[in-house]
Amino acid sequence: MTEATTFTWSLPPGFEGLGALPVRLRSTRGALVASGVSGRPLEAAPGRYLVSITLPNGREIISDEPIAVGGADPIVPPNFDEELFASVPLQSFVPGSPAPPPAPMVAAVGPAVADAPPPEAPPTERPPAVTALRFQGDWTEIWNEEAAPIVDFGADIASGRVTIGEQPVRIDRGDAPDELLGIRVAIGRRLFVVPFDVAVPRASGERRSIFAQLKPNGSSLRFTSPVSAETNSFLEFVDQNLISESTRLARDLLTYGSGHGNPPSLLRAIVAAYVLLRVNELDGVEPHLDKLISIAADVPDAHVIRAEVYARLGRHADAISALREGYSTGCPWLRSGMSHLLERLRFYLEVDAGSFPFKLGDERDQFATWKKRLERMARRLDTTELFTTFTID
Amino acid sequence: MPDALVLDRRAALGAKPGLHAVLIGISDYAYLSGPDEPAGDGFAALQKLDFTAISAFKLHDKLIELDGLGRLSRPLKTVRLLIAPSPVEAAADPRLVAWTGASPTWAGIRRALREWRADVGAGRNEMALFYFGGHGIRRSLEESILLAQDFGDPDGTALEKAFRFSNVRNAMVPSPEFPDIGRDQFYFVDACRDKPPALDTLDDTSTPKMFDLALNNLDYRRAPLYLSTPAGGVAAGKPGQQTFFVEALLWALDHASYRKETLEDRPEDVWPIRAKSLSDGLSCYNPSFDGRFELTGLISDPILCFAKDPPSLTLRISLAPVPGKTDVESASLRNLETDAVIAAGVDADPCIVAIAAGLYQFNLRPGMPAGKPPAFAAVATRYEQIHVGFKMPWLIKVKGAA
């Protein structure tokens, strides 16, 4: 048996703010030996390994040379700087924060020059700024009728306008349960449920805000947190549908909390919970539910997450109670929340009444009404977006 | 009624857990018009198909093949096959001529599903695979209304011979009746997800239940759901061949692995085909399929099958800018594991190279013309893990090339 050794590999200066990033350890022949996250201990038998780091855009950068792990020699982190600087998407940082440090000089060896292009080629035409109509109110309420007023989303229900372009714009949320931004696109209008992020613990009089910017395609919005680069980096992983990496980072949050000097972020906690729900990894999630609700009782997703976790754990009375809360708190920020809410209502309505260890009573009629409303909304839901987005033609 | 069970190894495998597949493919809808006949109004606008029954049949063949090669995560224990082939499909595969197996009528499907659930319910390590190819109607999100072969029976109500997919999936939760139901469950729904106008004419869009549902116990499942088309989309296929989805799926079952791994229950390292890599494989098979298929459900990352050798792939490389043909001395890929060097022709953009999945370094060497400097600086990239999820083309900058 070979004794394992632990080591920690951290991000270069200027990039620690991105928080934990997925790392892998491979043998010198490329066989996967261990997976973990940066800044946390990795365990492996002493030897020489290729290490890699996965960036928020999904690009995995593998060290040129193996590094020694174990023994008396100190571990020398491989020099990834040049590609790190070239490849980390700017949206991984907090808008308005100091730019990452310039790329260090890397001595070229021999005539060979390797260079990786940035992940996204710059668009040939920048999307122009758009005027977005702002809705503040109870969004779900206006879906009571089949022919919802959404068809004519305009000045009648808009409460303001905001110009959004390629530069992030800070949106401060008011007290209304829901806030949406609507932009015109070729096929009609796209409506984006606006989330917010705050540092935890929350302060009284806090500013509940988010940055919004137009994506290069000109028909979608990107939301970034004003709280931490760690949150934005994590959002990128999730948005890129990097499931195993997102799961590792979500688990890391539950185990270690926020790190690297980042303040704990409410949005990151919520998205991490959705990631774990998606992969149905609920071990250790339950103790975090009460914490989540204590910091995010005004966020519909916190209730939806609680309902879904309880339902999967078989705690149906608690789940139904949380569903009720979730429904009356507003429209979920994340598309997954809409999905959980609707599918769970459908499930409870379909389960035989005799199967419940308690009486549902009038709840059944209420659920049926909610389900109908959500089904109307779901028909216009964009299933490719991370945050809840509707397309109305 | 003929039995849908076309493979039964329950006695042979005993308590050893296995894979239980139920494969439904409906082309010859009894009450719908043929593809060359005039379509009717309302739901009668739907017509018979020419590629879904043969798709289920090909998937059946594939599972048998994988099992024979010892490449399934669990040995194949039962297969229930319910198909209604069209004459075009029968002409394409003689085994479908005068098919006498179980018909995918509503009652036939119900019976097969209930028996399938009982088999999967035998133990937590049993594994389930569900495939439906045929007509579907989108409700919303993960919900679909799937149409059985006897859909449209003039003696019945509109949706009497239809069923909801969610009813099937929700019936597979751990419950008082099946507390230890198999944890890993793969679902493939290969059907349209658009909404025919006829659905709006119905006051009640509920369908008869395949299962009565009970509240779940702890839901520990790993249950990915693959949809052959995005919400609102239309599934399609090649007459007499298969659906586009199954075409990609058959390929992905051989190629969709990210990397070699050591698995607890395997003596040798293998290339596992997991829920997510399978999804990437579906898109990788044909670049035009990217974004066409959807992976949802309780994804987790269960392993359906594996490859024993590195899966073959087509790598696309794009050099920027493309160097002049006469300026290149050599272009090659080096495999880290085997040290094999593969020549890469860089005449086309992107250049196409057939490789086996693995870690590769790309090398480009300029010619050294006498008395002149090389046209570009030599390129030696970092190693890249090339697999079905690798974003292609591999973009490589060439410094100094005109």
Interface residues (C-beta under 8 A of the other chain):
Chain A: R26 R29 G30 A31 L32 L50 G58 E60 I61 I62 S63 D64 E83 P111 A112 V113 A114 D115 A116 P117 A121 I243 S244 R278 V279 N280 E281 A311 R312 L313 G314 H316 M338 S339 L342 E343 R346 F347 E350 V351 D352 S355 F356 P357 E375 A378 R379 L381 T383 T384
Chain B: R139 S140 L141 E142 E143 S166 N167 N170 K195 K209 D212 L213 A214 L215 N216 N217 L218 D219 Y220 R221 R222 A223 P230 A231 R259 K260 E261 T262 D269 K276 G291 E294 T296 L298 I299 S300 D301 A320 L336 E337 G358 L359 A377 A378 V379 A380 T381 R382 Y383 E384 Q385 K391 L395 I396 K397 K399
